[in-house]
């Protein structure tokens, strides 16, 4: 009986050929300067996610697309968000806001500055017996509807991803879903 062994010339990866989805070389060093230093000075080290692993982690959403941000930011409050918007205006660098990242069309991706609004932006306040709700963009739609259910109310959008999609993305992308025409279900929404 003859044993077959693999032919190393046919099975070994070719070192000179990069994988088609390989990140470009700049990613290995993380966010390029002076962008990194400017944002650290603006928001603080803990708000700026500039390592290669951070950039690659946020390069994909639920879509089949991939786009590498230059940096990922996680502002904690309105004052930091105001600083960030001022920086974007002065530097003419676009911002893309990402909450749940459940988009099937790639709206939660950018090759510029990505702002994570899920991590620190998850508050909701029910007002006027459920007639109004003030929400931040990072709270999950299903959670808001669970809070409203206590008052016999719900928000009208009903995407299939309602248990993972965040309000910010639902509104920004005009998400609907199969039953989005529920009568008397939309409390007025105002910023939290």
Secondary structure, DSSP 8 states (H G I E B T S, - for coil): -------HHHHS--TTS--TT---GGGGG-S-TTHHHHHHHHH-GGGEE-SHHHHHHTTB-SSS-B---SEEE---SHHHHHHHHHHHHHHT--EEEESS---SSSTT--SSEEEE-STT---EEEEGGGTEEEE-TTSBHHHHHHHHHTTT---S-B-TTTTT-BHHHHHHTT--BTTTT-TT---EEEE-
